[in-house]
Amino acid sequence: MNPLAVAERFVAAHYPRADVAIVAGSSARGERTTTSDIDLLLLGDALFDARDQTSEASTHEFEGEIFEVFAYTPTGFDEWADRGVAPYRPVTVHMLVDGIAIRDDGRLAALRERWQRILDAGPALSAQESTFRRYVITDVLDDLRDATDPLEQQIEAAILFEKIAELMLLSERRWIASGKWLPRRLRDLGHERAELLSIPWIDRDYATFADRVEDELDRAGGRVQSGFVR
């Protein structure tokens, strides 16, 4: 079934006042699996019945497909896009810029140009936040090196992988992500570098993994402990 055609019918049936409709995620990339849903970004001046409503995130079933809908007025989109940019996870912005438009009232090109500039600039990690992130990683890294219980090792290593991967990306002015998107962003940064970190973690070779984390920590500015004030 063509997800774009189904999405067009869904929008016509459930959000007829949408001015812009964009299919994002795996449906837009041509990477759908048997469990994939259809991510849909909607923009509209009169999208909602309630005059003060500016946003909605909802899940729907339509023609055998699951739709994850993110709907906004222009003001609502700006608000939520800024909320994503601030913690370095601009999910809705990526949907806007990278998705496939199935409805456009003419405003999409200017919106994409505006937000593409922000994506291209990348996140700017302050010295203070870099120090704080390195402090947290230093603490978890020492806990991993000291751990002998297998369950504690797995938990500490999982936390550490996420923390160091985020620091690697942010230090190179790359946007971070959660879930399956974190390793994808990490591989985009550099496949060999990502493998050096991920292979010992997958193999539960925690001693080697800790050494790899230490290498990346040094690359980002080094350990932070004594004298740190938060």
C-alpha positions as a Python dict, from the first residue, in 0.01 Angstrom:
ca = {
    (1, 'M'): (0, 0, 0),
    (2, 'N'): (128, 346, -92),
    (3, 'P'): (173, 533, 239),
    (4, 'L'): (159, 873, 70),
    (5, 'A'): (-177, 800, -90),
    (6, 'V'): (-316, 666, 238),
    (7, 'A'): (-182, 975, 416),
    (8, 'E'): (-358, 1204, 168),
    (9, 'R'): (-688, 1029, 234),
    (10, 'F'): (-629, 1041, 609),
    (11, 'V'): (-566, 1415, 604),
    (12, 'A'): (-874, 1476, 392),
    (13, 'A'): (-1087, 1271, 632),
    (14, 'H'): (-950, 1388, 968),
    (15, 'Y'): (-765, 1718, 917),
    (16, 'P'): (-925, 1883, 612),
    (17, 'R'): (-818, 2229, 731),
    (18, 'A'): (-448, 2143, 722),
    (19, 'D'): (-259, 2387, 501),
    (20, 'V'): (64, 2184, 498),
    (21, 'A'): (93, 1808, 539),
    (22, 'I'): (424, 1623, 542),
    (23, 'V'): (490, 1250, 563),
    (24, 'A'): (811, 1189, 757),
    (25, 'G'): (1006, 901, 908),
    (26, 'S'): (1053, 563, 742),
    (27, 'S'): (752, 617, 515),
    (28, 'A'): (925, 918, 359),
    (29, 'R'): (1264, 747, 337),
    (30, 'G'): (1129, 431, 174),
    (31, 'E'): (1247, 221, 470),
    (32, 'R'): (917, 91, 608),
    (33, 'T'): (899, -238, 795),
    (34, 'T'): (597, -451, 885),
    (35, 'T'): (552, -256, 1210),
    (36, 'S'): (619, 94, 1075),
    (37, 'D'): (365, 363, 1142),
    (38, 'I'): (319, 679, 934),
    (39, 'D'): (461, 995, 1089),
    (40, 'L'): (262, 1298, 980),
    (41, 'L'): (339, 1665, 1039),
    (42, 'L'): (48, 1905, 990),
    (43, 'L'): (40, 2284, 988),
    (44, 'G'): (-263, 2507, 960),
    (45, 'D'): (-395, 2845, 1068),
    (46, 'A'): (-741, 2702, 1145),
    (47, 'L'): (-641, 2344, 1222),
    (48, 'F'): (-825, 2313, 1554),
    (49, 'D'): (-1179, 2386, 1669),
    (50, 'A'): (-1060, 2544, 1996),
    (51, 'R'): (-932, 2894, 1923),
    (52, 'D'): (-660, 2876, 2188),
    (53, 'Q'): (-525, 2537, 2083),
    (54, 'T'): (-191, 2552, 1906),
    (55, 'S'): (-67, 2192, 1903),
    (56, 'E'): (-171, 1829, 1919),
    (57, 'A'): (12, 1496, 1921),
    (58, 'S'): (-217, 1200, 1861),
    (59, 'T'): (-230, 845, 1731),
    (60, 'H'): (-490, 717, 1483),
    (61, 'E'): (-574, 401, 1294),
    (62, 'F'): (-688, 450, 936),
    (63, 'E'): (-719, 195, 655),
    (64, 'G'): (-508, -53, 849),
    (65, 'E'): (-227, 197, 912),
    (66, 'I'): (-122, 363, 1236),
    (67, 'F'): (-68, 737, 1207),
    (68, 'E'): (144, 936, 1453),
    (69, 'V'): (20, 1291, 1402),
    (70, 'F'): (199, 1608, 1508),
    (71, 'A'): (-29, 1900, 1432),
    (72, 'Y'): (44, 2269, 1488),
    (73, 'T'): (-67, 2618, 1414),
    (74, 'P'): (225, 2830, 1285),
    (75, 'T'): (275, 2969, 1635),
    (76, 'G'): (255, 2624, 1788),
    (77, 'F'): (510, 2484, 1547),
    (78, 'D'): (761, 2759, 1623),
    (79, 'E'): (716, 2696, 1995),
    (80, 'W'): (768, 2321, 1972),
    (81, 'A'): (1048, 2349, 1719),
    (82, 'D'): (1233, 2582, 1956),
    (83, 'R'): (1173, 2333, 2237),
    (84, 'G'): (1346, 2070, 2028),
    (85, 'V'): (1636, 2290, 1925),
    (86, 'A'): (1712, 2398, 2283),
    (87, 'P'): (1801, 2045, 2408),
    (88, 'Y'): (1965, 1967, 2072),
    (89, 'R'): (1691, 1725, 1953),
    (90, 'P'): (1499, 1909, 1676),
    (91, 'V'): (1270, 1620, 1581),
    (92, 'T'): (986, 1828, 1440),
    (93, 'V'): (1231, 2044, 1245),
    (94, 'H'): (1377, 1735, 1079),
    (95, 'M'): (1024, 1624, 994),
    (96, 'L'): (957, 1960, 830),
    (97, 'V'): (1281, 1974, 634),
    (98, 'D'): (1332, 1608, 539),
    (99, 'G'): (977, 1479, 491),
    (100, 'I'): (766, 1449, 175),
    (101, 'A'): (497, 1712, 132),
    (102, 'I'): (156, 1583, 32),
    (103, 'R'): (-16, 1919, 81),
    (104, 'D'): (132, 2269, 55),
    (105, 'D'): (-41, 2605, 43),
    (106, 'G'): (277, 2777, -73),
    (107, 'R'): (440, 2852, 260),
    (108, 'L'): (651, 2537, 289),
    (109, 'A'): (954, 2650, 87),
    (110, 'A'): (1013, 2955, 308),
    (111, 'L'): (964, 2751, 624),
    (112, 'R'): (1210, 2489, 509),
    (113, 'E'): (1467, 2750, 414),
    (114, 'R'): (1437, 2915, 756),
    (115, 'W'): (1474, 2598, 958),
    (116, 'Q'): (1735, 2442, 728),
    (117, 'R'): (1967, 2728, 817),
    (118, 'I'): (1928, 2638, 1184),
    (119, 'L'): (1993, 2269, 1119),
    (120, 'D'): (2298, 2349, 906),
    (121, 'A'): (2445, 2572, 1178),
    (122, 'G'): (2430, 2284, 1425),
    (123, 'P'): (2410, 2302, 1804),
    (124, 'A'): (2647, 2521, 2003),
    (125, 'L'): (2758, 2348, 2322),
    (126, 'S'): (2860, 2599, 2585),
    (127, 'A'): (3176, 2551, 2789),
    (128, 'Q'): (2964, 2520, 3102),
    (129, 'E'): (2747, 2243, 2961),
    (130, 'S'): (3047, 2061, 2816),
    (131, 'T'): (3204, 2064, 3161),
    (132, 'F'): (2886, 1934, 3322),
    (133, 'R'): (2846, 1656, 3067),
    (134, 'R'): (3211, 1552, 3114),
    (135, 'Y'): (3160, 1552, 3490),
    (136, 'V'): (2863, 1313, 3459),
    (137, 'I'): (3053, 1087, 3218),
    (138, 'T'): (3356, 1080, 3448),
    (139, 'D'): (3138, 970, 3738),
    (140, 'V'): (2956, 696, 3544),
    (141, 'L'): (3282, 580, 3386),
    (142, 'D'): (3440, 526, 3727),
    (143, 'D'): (3130, 340, 3842),
    (144, 'L'): (3157, 110, 3541),
    (145, 'R'): (3523, 39, 3602),
    (146, 'D'): (3444, -48, 3966),
    (147, 'A'): (3136, -259, 3894),
    (148, 'T'): (3157, -637, 3926),
    (149, 'D'): (2787, -728, 3924),
    (150, 'P'): (2685, -815, 3563),
    (151, 'L'): (2354, -632, 3585),
    (152, 'E'): (2516, -318, 3724),
    (153, 'Q'): (2776, -335, 3448),
    (154, 'Q'): (2510, -353, 3178),
    (155, 'I'): (2315, -62, 3321),
    (156, 'E'): (2618, 160, 3373),
    (157, 'A'): (2749, 79, 3025),
    (158, 'A'): (2414, 162, 2864),
    (159, 'I'): (2399, 498, 3042),
    (160, 'L'): (2758, 567, 2950),
    (161, 'F'): (2708, 484, 2582),
    (162, 'E'): (2428, 737, 2554),
    (163, 'K'): (2615, 1007, 2745),
    (164, 'I'): (2941, 976, 2554),
    (165, 'A'): (2767, 945, 2216),
    (166, 'E'): (2581, 1270, 2284),
    (167, 'L'): (2903, 1444, 2385),
    (168, 'M'): (3079, 1318, 2071),
    (169, 'L'): (2804, 1458, 1852),
    (170, 'L'): (2765, 1789, 2031),
    (171, 'S'): (3139, 1850, 2038),
    (172, 'E'): (3133, 1827, 1657),
    (173, 'R'): (2826, 2055, 1632),
    (174, 'R'): (2601, 1762, 1541),
    (175, 'W'): (2242, 1723, 1658),
    (176, 'I'): (2170, 1442, 1902),
    (177, 'A'): (1881, 1199, 1909),
    (178, 'S'): (1726, 920, 2114),
    (179, 'G'): (1645, 556, 2049),
    (180, 'K'): (1750, 410, 1716),
    (181, 'W'): (1847, 753, 1588),
    (182, 'L'): (2138, 792, 1830),
    (183, 'P'): (2356, 518, 1673),
    (184, 'R'): (2256, 641, 1328),
    (185, 'R'): (2375, 992, 1406),
    (186, 'L'): (2690, 849, 1562),
    (187, 'R'): (2770, 651, 1246),
    (188, 'D'): (2711, 964, 1038),
    (189, 'L'): (2980, 1130, 1249),
    (190, 'G'): (3226, 858, 1148),
    (191, 'H'): (3168, 488, 1098),
    (192, 'E'): (3509, 374, 1224),
    (193, 'R'): (3489, 598, 1528),
    (194, 'A'): (3140, 471, 1605),
    (195, 'E'): (3248, 108, 1572),
    (196, 'L'): (3543, 154, 1807),
    (197, 'L'): (3296, 261, 2073),
    (198, 'S'): (3003, 34, 1994),
    (199, 'I'): (3168, -305, 1928),
    (200, 'P'): (3308, -357, 2279),
    (201, 'W'): (2979, -235, 2425),
    (202, 'I'): (2780, -484, 2218),
    (203, 'D'): (3029, -760, 2309),
    (204, 'R'): (3006, -664, 2678),
    (205, 'D'): (3380, -612, 2685),
    (206, 'Y'): (3341, -345, 2946),
    (207, 'A'): (3710, -290, 3012),
    (208, 'T'): (3775, -208, 2646),
    (209, 'F'): (3454, -7, 2626),
    (210, 'A'): (3563, 201, 2926),
    (211, 'D'): (3896, 269, 2755),
    (212, 'R'): (3716, 384, 2440),
    (213, 'V'): (3495, 615, 2646),
    (214, 'E'): (3807, 755, 2815),
    (215, 'D'): (3958, 824, 2472),
    (216, 'E'): (3650, 1015, 2361),
    (217, 'L'): (3631, 1197, 2692),
    (218, 'D'): (3990, 1315, 2647),
    (219, 'R'): (3908, 1424, 2293),
    (220, 'A'): (3620, 1638, 2426),
    (221, 'G'): (3829, 1806, 2697),
    (222, 'G'): (3905, 1541, 2954),
    (223, 'R'): (3780, 1424, 3291),
    (224, 'V'): (3604, 1660, 3533),
    (225, 'Q'): (3596, 1591, 3906),
    (226, 'S'): (3780, 1792, 4170),
    (227, 'G'): (3678, 2155, 4189),
    (228, 'F'): (3365, 2120, 3979),
    (229, 'V'): (3085, 2345, 4107),
    (230, 'R'): (2729, 2285, 3991),
}
